[in-house]
């Protein structure tokens, strides 16, 4: 009964928070997707010529993504919103299954109770509820990558295809192809490359004008997605743009981050390699809006899981602190111009960037730490027996 009451209270508190505290994004990105494909199919407007009414924002993904979104032309706007929310709920469930469920099973917690709390904790993350209310696709792409990670662990011949599909839809997941090749998963890397290339060539055959427009113009025009210095851009490029630093400084930082990533993923297992790659993709991308940071979830779950397994205070503090900051919307306190606010603004205005850097260099379990004996608690014994 105590668990039922606690779970109900957690659900109620989460629902109250989501209904009153975070900004609702009014399905803005979904509106861009829906408006783009409808204008393309029904009005003959170019994929990269369409702009959301009253804004300067248009479609920013490769043409293959537009092909995947063509079913939206069959739906009214309310139906499109329902579909987007349903797909994101399913994707979030898949992400929890592959990141949190292994921890629940290993720790011997009551499954339904632990997963209800995990759903609440996930819903409170700013990148997650922003993804839902923007109608974004990043949770779906993350689920594809994690599905491929599971296939890779099982030695499936289909490993790599889902990563290739994600890379054809959006450029950021392409770094996972580099991970597969660096880590020696050559067959999966080739499958991912072939799938991404196949999707891209299919789009070029179906929509040659849109493909030419994207690869020669739209992809290079970062003004289409907004100002690089905007507070929501939690990438290294965003941090240096807010400091008004020369572009070469950002380029050096990207090379350094990629060097650390390459060194670590070559020595990492599949789960850790995927988590590190998600973190790195957020750091090196020129534009990483807050809702893109769902790619940090596997690394956060991994850090929390290792803190529980090893019973190390430092990892526990790091995982809890990172989670709390990603729920806090802290970066928006400096949404004007963080570069003029001194060290405090630099730290707070790019708080999520520092979390990413911390996750990238976090010590691997077994380095300078020993697992402490875990006490066998009476209530946990009872849970196992029941």
C-alpha positions as CSV (number, residue, x, y, z in Angstrom):
1,X,0.0,0.0,0.0
2,X,2.8,2.4,0.8
3,X,4.3,1.9,-2.7
4,X,0.9,2.5,-4.3
5,X,0.4,5.8,-2.4
6,X,4.0,6.9,-3.1
7,X,3.6,6.1,-6.8
8,X,0.2,7.9,-7.0
9,X,1.7,11.0,-5.3
10,X,4.7,11.0,-7.6
11,X,2.4,10.8,-10.7
12,X,0.2,13.6,-9.3
13,X,3.2,15.8,-8.4
14,X,4.7,15.3,-11.9
15,X,1.4,16.1,-13.6
16,X,1.0,19.2,-11.5
17,X,4.5,20.4,-12.3
18,X,4.2,19.8,-16.1
19,X,0.8,21.5,-16.2
20,X,2.0,24.7,-14.3
21,X,5.8,25.2,-14.4
22,X,7.5,24.5,-17.8
23,X,6.8,26.6,-20.9
24,X,4.5,24.9,-23.4
25,X,6.1,25.1,-26.8
26,X,2.7,24.8,-28.6
27,X,4.0,22.0,-31.0
28,X,6.1,24.6,-32.9
29,X,8.5,22.1,-34.5
30,X,5.6,19.7,-35.4
31,X,4.0,22.7,-37.0
32,X,7.1,23.3,-39.2
33,X,7.1,19.6,-40.2
34,X,3.3,19.5,-40.9
35,X,3.3,22.9,-42.7
36,X,6.4,22.0,-44.8
37,X,5.1,18.6,-46.2
38,X,1.6,20.0,-46.8
39,X,3.0,23.1,-48.7
40,X,5.3,20.8,-50.6
41,X,2.6,18.3,-51.7
42,X,-0.4,20.5,-52.0
43,X,1.0,23.9,-53.1
44,X,4.3,23.0,-54.8
45,X,6.4,25.0,-52.3
46,X,10.0,23.9,-52.0
47,X,10.8,21.9,-48.9
48,X,13.4,24.5,-47.9
49,X,11.4,27.5,-49.1
50,X,8.6,27.1,-46.7
51,X,8.7,29.2,-43.5
52,X,6.5,28.8,-40.5
53,X,4.0,31.7,-40.6
54,X,5.2,34.8,-38.9
55,X,8.7,33.4,-38.4
56,X,12.0,32.9,-40.2
57,X,12.1,29.2,-39.3
58,X,11.8,26.4,-41.9
59,X,12.6,22.8,-42.4
60,X,16.2,22.0,-41.4
61,X,16.5,18.2,-41.8
62,X,17.7,16.3,-44.9
63,X,15.1,15.6,-47.6
64,X,14.7,11.9,-46.5
65,X,13.1,13.2,-43.3
66,X,10.5,15.1,-45.4
67,X,9.7,11.8,-47.2
68,X,9.3,10.0,-43.8
69,X,6.9,12.8,-42.7
70,X,4.7,12.6,-45.8
71,X,1.9,10.7,-43.9
72,X,1.3,14.0,-42.1
73,X,-0.3,15.3,-45.2
74,X,-3.2,12.9,-44.6
75,X,-3.9,14.3,-41.1
76,X,-5.6,17.3,-39.8
77,X,-3.6,19.4,-37.3
78,X,-5.3,18.0,-34.2
79,X,-4.7,14.4,-35.5
80,X,-1.0,15.3,-36.2
81,X,-0.6,16.5,-32.6
82,X,-2.1,13.3,-31.3
83,X,0.1,11.2,-33.5
84,X,3.3,13.0,-32.5
85,X,2.4,12.7,-28.8
86,X,1.7,9.0,-29.2
87,X,4.9,8.3,-31.1
88,X,6.9,10.2,-28.5
89,X,5.3,8.3,-25.6
90,X,6.2,5.0,-27.3
91,X,9.8,6.2,-28.0
92,X,10.2,7.4,-24.4
93,X,9.0,4.0,-23.2
94,X,11.6,2.3,-25.4
95,X,14.3,4.6,-24.1
96,X,13.4,3.7,-20.5
97,X,13.3,0.0,-21.3
98,X,16.9,0.1,-22.7
99,X,18.4,2.5,-20.1
100,X,16.6,2.0,-16.8
101,X,15.1,-1.4,-16.9
102,X,18.5,-3.2,-16.7
103,X,19.2,-1.2,-13.5
104,X,15.9,-2.1,-12.0
105,X,16.4,-5.8,-12.8
106,X,19.9,-5.8,-11.4
107,X,19.0,-4.0,-8.2
108,X,16.1,-6.3,-7.6
109,X,13.6,-3.4,-7.2
110,X,9.8,-4.0,-7.5
111,X,9.4,-3.6,-11.3
112,X,6.1,-1.7,-11.6
113,X,7.0,0.7,-8.7
114,X,10.5,1.5,-10.0
115,X,9.3,2.1,-13.6
116,X,6.5,4.4,-12.5
117,X,9.0,6.5,-10.6
118,X,11.4,6.3,-13.6
119,X,8.6,7.6,-15.9
120,X,8.0,10.6,-13.5
121,X,11.7,11.3,-13.3
122,X,12.1,11.2,-17.0
123,X,9.1,13.5,-17.6
124,X,10.6,16.1,-15.3
125,X,13.7,16.5,-17.5
126,X,13.6,19.7,-19.4
127,X,14.8,18.1,-22.7
128,X,12.0,15.5,-22.5
129,X,9.0,17.7,-21.8
130,X,10.3,20.2,-24.4
131,X,10.5,17.4,-26.9
132,X,6.9,16.5,-26.3
133,X,5.6,20.1,-26.5
134,X,7.7,21.0,-29.5
135,X,6.5,17.8,-31.2
136,X,10.2,17.0,-31.9
137,X,11.7,13.8,-33.3
138,X,14.8,13.3,-31.1
139,X,13.3,10.7,-28.7
140,X,12.4,8.6,-31.8
141,X,15.9,8.9,-33.2
142,X,17.4,8.0,-29.7
143,X,15.1,5.0,-29.5
144,X,16.4,3.8,-33.0
145,X,20.0,4.1,-31.8
146,X,19.3,2.3,-28.6
147,X,17.5,-0.5,-30.5
148,X,20.6,-0.8,-32.7
149,X,22.8,-0.9,-29.6
150,X,20.8,-3.9,-28.3
151,X,21.0,-5.6,-31.7
152,X,24.8,-5.1,-31.7
153,X,25.0,-6.6,-28.2
154,X,23.2,-9.7,-29.5
155,X,25.3,-10.0,-32.6
156,X,22.4,-9.5,-35.0
157,X,23.2,-9.1,-38.7
158,X,20.7,-6.2,-38.7
159,X,22.8,-4.1,-36.3
160,X,23.6,-0.7,-37.8
161,X,20.5,-0.3,-39.9
162,X,18.5,1.7,-37.4
163,X,21.5,4.0,-36.8
164,X,21.8,4.5,-40.5
165,X,18.1,5.3,-40.7
166,X,18.4,7.9,-37.9
167,X,21.4,9.4,-39.7
168,X,19.4,9.7,-42.9
169,X,16.6,11.6,-41.0
170,X,19.0,13.9,-39.1
171,X,22.7,14.6,-39.4
172,X,23.5,14.5,-35.6
173,X,23.2,10.7,-35.3
174,X,25.8,10.2,-38.1
175,X,28.4,10.3,-35.4
176,X,27.2,6.9,-34.2
177,X,28.4,5.5,-37.6
178,X,31.9,6.8,-36.7
179,X,31.5,5.1,-33.3
180,X,30.7,1.7,-34.9
181,X,33.8,2.0,-37.2
182,X,36.1,3.2,-34.5
183,X,35.1,0.5,-32.0
184,X,35.7,-2.2,-34.5
185,X,32.0,-3.0,-35.3
186,X,32.8,-2.9,-39.0
187,X,29.8,-4.9,-40.3
188,X,27.4,-2.8,-38.3
189,X,29.2,0.3,-39.4
190,X,29.0,-0.7,-43.1
191,X,25.3,-1.5,-42.6
192,X,24.7,1.9,-41.1
193,X,26.6,3.6,-43.8
194,X,24.7,1.7,-46.5
195,X,21.3,2.5,-44.9
196,X,22.1,6.2,-44.5
197,X,23.3,6.4,-48.1
198,X,20.3,4.4,-49.4
199,X,17.9,6.8,-47.7
200,X,19.8,9.8,-49.0
201,X,19.8,8.5,-52.5
202,X,16.2,7.6,-52.4
203,X,15.4,11.2,-51.4
204,X,17.6,12.4,-54.3
205,X,15.7,10.2,-56.7
206,X,12.2,11.3,-55.5
207,X,13.0,14.9,-54.8
208,X,16.1,15.9,-56.7
209,X,15.5,19.7,-56.3
210,X,15.0,19.5,-52.6
211,X,18.1,17.3,-52.2
212,X,20.2,19.7,-54.2
213,X,18.9,22.7,-52.3
214,X,19.6,21.0,-48.9
215,X,23.2,19.8,-49.6
216,X,24.3,22.9,-51.4
217,X,22.5,25.7,-49.4
218,X,20.2,24.9,-46.6
219,X,22.6,22.6,-44.6
220,X,25.1,25.4,-44.4
221,X,22.7,28.2,-43.5
222,X,22.7,28.1,-39.6
223,X,20.5,31.3,-39.6
224,X,17.6,29.1,-40.6
225,X,17.5,27.5,-37.2
226,X,18.1,30.6,-35.1
227,X,21.0,32.5,-33.5
228,X,24.0,30.5,-32.4
229,X,24.3,32.6,-29.3
230,X,20.8,31.9,-28.1
231,X,20.6,30.5,-24.6
232,X,19.0,27.3,-25.8
233,X,22.0,26.4,-27.9
234,X,23.8,24.2,-25.4
235,X,26.7,23.1,-27.6
236,X,30.3,24.2,-27.6
237,X,29.5,26.4,-30.6
238,X,26.7,28.1,-28.5
239,X,29.1,28.7,-25.6
240,X,31.8,30.3,-27.7
241,X,29.2,32.3,-29.7
242,X,27.9,33.8,-26.5
243,X,31.5,34.7,-25.6
244,X,32.0,36.2,-29.1
245,X,35.1,34.0,-29.5
246,X,36.7,33.5,-32.9
247,X,35.4,30.5,-34.9
248,X,38.9,28.8,-34.7
249,X,38.6,28.6,-31.0
250,X,35.4,26.5,-31.3
251,X,37.1,24.4,-34.0
252,X,40.0,23.6,-31.7
253,X,37.6,22.7,-28.9
254,X,35.6,20.4,-31.2
255,X,38.8,18.6,-32.3
256,X,39.8,18.1,-28.6
257,X,36.4,16.7,-27.7
258,X,36.4,14.4,-30.7
259,X,39.9,13.2,-29.7
260,X,38.7,12.3,-26.2
261,X,35.6,10.6,-27.5
262,X,37.6,8.6,-30.0
263,X,40.1,7.5,-27.3
264,X,37.3,6.4,-25.0
265,X,34.9,4.7,-27.4
266,X,37.6,2.5,-28.8
267,X,38.0,1.0,-25.3
268,X,34.4,1.0,-24.3
269,X,31.7,-1.6,-24.3
270,X,28.7,-1.2,-26.5
271,X,26.5,0.5,-23.9
272,X,29.1,2.9,-22.8
273,X,30.2,3.6,-26.4
274,X,26.7,4.6,-27.4
275,X,26.3,6.8,-24.3
276,X,29.6,8.6,-24.9
277,X,28.7,9.1,-28.6
278,X,25.3,10.7,-27.7
279,X,27.1,13.1,-25.3
280,X,29.7,14.0,-27.9
281,X,27.2,14.6,-30.7
282,X,25.5,17.2,-28.5
283,X,28.8,18.9,-27.7
284,X,30.2,19.1,-31.3
285,X,27.0,19.9,-33.2
286,X,26.9,23.6,-34.1
287,X,23.4,23.8,-32.8
288,X,22.1,21.7,-29.8
289,X,18.9,23.1,-28.5
290,X,17.8,22.1,-25.0
291,X,15.3,19.6,-26.4
292,X,18.2,17.9,-28.3
293,X,19.7,16.9,-24.9
294,X,17.6,13.8,-24.7
295,X,20.8,12.3,-26.2
296,X,22.3,12.6,-22.7
297,X,19.8,10.2,-21.1
298,X,21.8,7.0,-21.7
299,X,24.9,8.5,-20.2
300,X,23.0,9.8,-17.2
301,X,21.4,6.4,-16.7
302,X,24.7,4.7,-17.0
303,X,26.3,7.1,-14.4
304,X,23.4,6.6,-12.0
305,X,23.5,2.8,-12.5
306,X,27.2,2.7,-11.7
307,X,26.8,4.9,-8.7
308,X,24.3,2.3,-7.4
309,X,26.4,-0.7,-8.3
310,X,29.6,0.6,-6.8
311,X,28.0,2.6,-4.0
312,X,30.4,5.5,-4.7
313,X,29.4,8.9,-3.3
314,X,31.1,10.9,-6.0
315,X,29.2,9.2,-8.8
316,X,26.0,9.5,-6.8
317,X,26.4,13.3,-6.3
318,X,27.4,13.8,-10.0
319,X,24.4,11.9,-11.3
320,X,21.9,13.5,-9.0
321,X,23.4,17.0,-9.6
322,X,23.3,16.6,-13.3
323,X,19.8,15.4,-13.3
324,X,18.6,18.2,-11.1
325,X,20.3,20.8,-13.3
326,X,18.7,19.3,-16.4
327,X,15.3,19.7,-14.7
328,X,15.9,23.3,-13.6
329,X,15.7,25.4,-16.7
330,X,18.7,27.2,-15.3
331,X,20.2,28.4,-18.6
332,X,17.2,30.5,-19.3
333,X,18.2,32.9,-16.5
334,X,20.8,34.2,-19.0
335,X,18.7,34.2,-22.1
336,X,19.6,37.8,-22.9
337,X,23.4,37.7,-23.4
338,X,25.4,35.4,-21.2
339,X,28.6,36.8,-22.5
340,X,28.1,40.1,-20.7
341,X,27.4,38.6,-17.3
342,X,30.9,37.4,-16.1
343,X,31.9,34.0,-14.9
344,X,28.6,33.3,-13.2
345,X,26.7,33.8,-16.5
346,X,29.3,31.7,-18.4
347,X,28.8,28.8,-16.0
348,X,25.1,29.1,-15.6
349,X,24.3,30.1,-19.2
350,X,26.1,27.0,-20.5
351,X,25.3,24.7,-17.6
352,X,24.2,21.8,-19.8
353,X,27.4,22.1,-21.8
354,X,29.4,21.5,-18.6
355,X,27.2,18.5,-17.8
356,X,28.0,17.1,-21.2
357,X,31.7,17.6,-20.8
358,X,31.6,16.0,-17.3
359,X,29.8,12.9,-18.7
360,X,32.3,12.7,-21.5
361,X,35.3,12.5,-19.1
362,X,33.6,10.7,-16.2
363,X,35.9,7.9,-14.9
364,X,35.1,4.5,-16.1
365,X,34.0,2.1,-13.4
366,X,37.0,0.4,-11.9
367,X,39.3,3.3,-12.3
368,X,40.5,4.4,-8.8
369,X,37.5,3.0,-7.2
370,X,36.4,-0.3,-5.6
371,X,33.0,-1.6,-5.2
372,X,31.9,-1.5,-1.6
373,X,30.1,-4.5,0.0
374,X,26.4,-4.0,-0.4
375,X,24.2,-4.6,2.6
376,X,21.4,-7.0,2.2
377,X,18.4,-5.2,3.5
378,X,15.4,-7.1,5.0
379,X,12.8,-5.4,2.9
380,X,14.8,-6.2,-0.3
381,X,15.1,-9.8,0.7
382,X,11.3,-9.9,1.1
383,X,10.9,-8.3,-2.3
384,X,13.1,-10.9,-3.9
385,X,11.3,-13.7,-2.2
386,X,7.9,-12.3,-3.2
